[in-house]
Amino acid sequence: SGDEADEAVRIFLETLFSESPRHTRRLAKF
């Protein structure tokens, strides 16, 4: 469902920007 997709995207982005907390915050807003 949509929830699973959102979680997958979150994990994916967190992995990509794990070294950039600032980017993670921006993406968290999105």
C-alpha atoms as an extended CHARMM CRD file, in Angstrom:
* protein
*
        30  EXT
         1         1  SER       CA              0.0000000000        0.0000000000        0.0000000000  PROA      1               0.0000000000
         2         2  GLY       CA              1.0410000000        3.6580000000        0.0700000000  PROA      2               0.0000000000
         3         3  ASP       CA              2.4470000000        3.3410000000        3.5800000000  PROA      3               0.0000000000
         4         4  GLU       CA              4.8640000000        0.6250000000        2.5250000000  PROA      4               0.0000000000
         5         5  ALA       CA              5.9880000000        2.7170000000       -0.4350000000  PROA      5               0.0000000000
         6         6  ASP       CA              6.6100000000        5.7380000000        1.7910000000  PROA      6               0.0000000000
         7         7  GLU       CA              8.6710000000        3.6370000000        4.1810000000  PROA      7               0.0000000000
         8         8  ALA       CA             10.7160000000        2.1850000000        1.3240000000  PROA      8               0.0000000000
         9         9  VAL       CA             11.4220000000        5.6600000000       -0.0340000000  PROA      9               0.0000000000
        10        10  ARG       CA             12.3540000000        6.9020000000        3.4240000000  PROA      10              0.0000000000
        11        11  ILE       CA             14.8190000000        4.0810000000        3.9780000000  PROA      11              0.0000000000
        12        12  PHE       CA             16.2140000000        4.5510000000        0.4730000000  PROA      12              0.0000000000
        13        13  LEU       CA             16.7510000000        8.2800000000        0.9500000000  PROA      13              0.0000000000
        14        14  GLU       CA             18.1280000000        7.8130000000        4.4580000000  PROA      14              0.0000000000
        15        15  THR       CA             20.6650000000        5.3670000000        3.0550000000  PROA      15              0.0000000000
        16        16  LEU       CA             21.6830000000        7.7360000000        0.2610000000  PROA      16              0.0000000000
        17        17  PHE       CA             21.9810000000       10.7810000000        2.5060000000  PROA      17              0.0000000000
        18        18  SER       CA             22.9400000000        8.9950000000        5.7150000000  PROA      18              0.0000000000
        19        19  GLU       CA             26.1070000000       11.1110000000        5.6890000000  PROA      19              0.0000000000
        20        20  SER       CA             24.1400000000       14.3490000000        5.1960000000  PROA      20              0.0000000000
        21        21  PRO       CA             21.6940000000       14.9500000000        8.0750000000  PROA      21              0.0000000000
        22        22  ARG       CA             20.7120000000       18.2850000000        6.4900000000  PROA      22              0.0000000000
        23        23  HSD       CA             19.5090000000       16.5780000000        3.3260000000  PROA      23              0.0000000000
        24        24  THR       CA             17.6460000000       13.9850000000        5.3680000000  PROA      24              0.0000000000
        25        25  ARG       CA             15.7780000000       16.7730000000        7.1620000000  PROA      25              0.0000000000
        26        26  ARG       CA             14.7910000000       18.3960000000        3.8690000000  PROA      26              0.0000000000
        27        27  LEU       CA             13.5720000000       15.0630000000        2.5050000000  PROA      27              0.0000000000
        28        28  ALA       CA             11.7080000000       14.3680000000        5.7440000000  PROA      28              0.0000000000
        29        29  LYS       CA              9.6910000000       17.5230000000        5.0500000000  PROA      29              0.0000000000
        30        30  PHE       CA              8.8860000000       16.2850000000        1.5630000000  PROA      30              0.0000000000
